[in-house]
Amino acid sequence: MSISAFWKETETPGARHPNEMDLRRVARAIKLRQRYRYVEPCVLPTEDGYLIRSACCSRNIDPQGGVIDIALLRWDENPPGWCLYRRDHGAQGWITDSRFARLPELFERLNSDPDRIFWQ
């Protein structure tokens, strides 16, 4: 029996992101960060990407130490690539930080964070 009888082509292909494999890649990569290594951030799927959230251990953003947004990773089709956003906690919005062709380059930027703009 052939599967061709059951196979259906979709007119619009499914979204490339989020997907389970990259979700796990992001979660594994942020374990190598240089700041706040003692907290366990979580990675959540969003439309076209991934949201990283973590407890606010420094209490700079949330004096109660609650969970805050750290970064947003978003795949753009035109031109193809990853956008890394940082959270402006005062204005309650996202700021474009940088663009990358590949995720490993993005992880380098996010994990090193020399200016403490992600891991505050």
N, C-alpha and C positions, 0 to 999 in steps of 0.2 A: 504494500500500500504506500502510495506516495503522499507526502505532506502537502503537495501543491494544491490539493483540493481544500485544505484548511488554511493555507497561507494567504494572508491578505496584505497587500501593500497599502500603507497609509499615505494619504495625500501630503500630510505635513509630518515630517519626522519628529520624534520626541525630542524634548529638550536635552541638550548635552549635559547640563548641570542644573541642579545638583544630581550627583550619582553616588552610589554607595562606595565605590572604589576611591574616588577623590575625597569623599567625606572622611574615610579612614586615613588617607594620606595626610590630610590637614591635621587631624587629631594626633597622628603619630609625629608629624613634623614639629608641632608646637611644644612637644615635650623637650625639645632641644633648645628652647629659648634661654636667654641669659638672665632674665628678670623674673622674679616671683615664681621660682621653680617649685616652691612648696605648696602652691595651690593647684587645683585640678580644674583647668578651664574646660568648657564644653563647646562642641562644634555643632551647630544646628544648620540644617538645610534651609535655604531661602530661594526665592526666585532668582535663577541664574547664578547661584553661588552658595556661599557659606558664611555664617555669622559665628564669630568667636566671642564667648562671654566668660567672665571669670569673677570670682569674689574680689572685692576691692580691699586688699590687705593693707595698702598704704593709708587708707581712709582719706586720701586726698580728694577723691570724687564723692564717695559716699561715706560719711562719718560713721555710719552704722556697720560698714563692712559688707553691704549687700552686693548682689551680683550686678555687674555693669558690662556694657558692650565694650569690647576691646578693638575688634577689627571686622571689616566686611570684605570678603573676597568675591569678586563678581566677574563672570566671563562675559566679554563683549564680542559680538560677531563682527562688527565693523569698526575699526579693523580688528581682526581676531587677536585676542590677548586677554590677560587678567588685569583687572583694576583692583588696587588695594586702597581701601578707604580707612580713615581713622575717625574716631568719634570726637566731635566737639561737644563735650558734656554740658558746657554752659549754654550753648545755643540749641542743644538737643537735635543736632543734625550730623550728617556725614560729610567729610571733606576728602576729596580725592588726594591721595598721597602720591601714588606712582602707578606706572603700567609695566607689565612684564609679559614676555612671550611665553614663559614657562613657569610652572609652579615652584620648582626648586629655587629660582631666583627670587621669587616673592617671599619664600620662607626665610631666605637669608636676611632680607630687609626686616621682616616682621620679628624674627627671633633675635637679631642683634639689637635693634632699637636703641641706638646710641643716644638719641635725644629724649628718650622716655616719652614719646608721643603716643605709643600704643599701650605699653604696660606701665601705667601711671600709678 
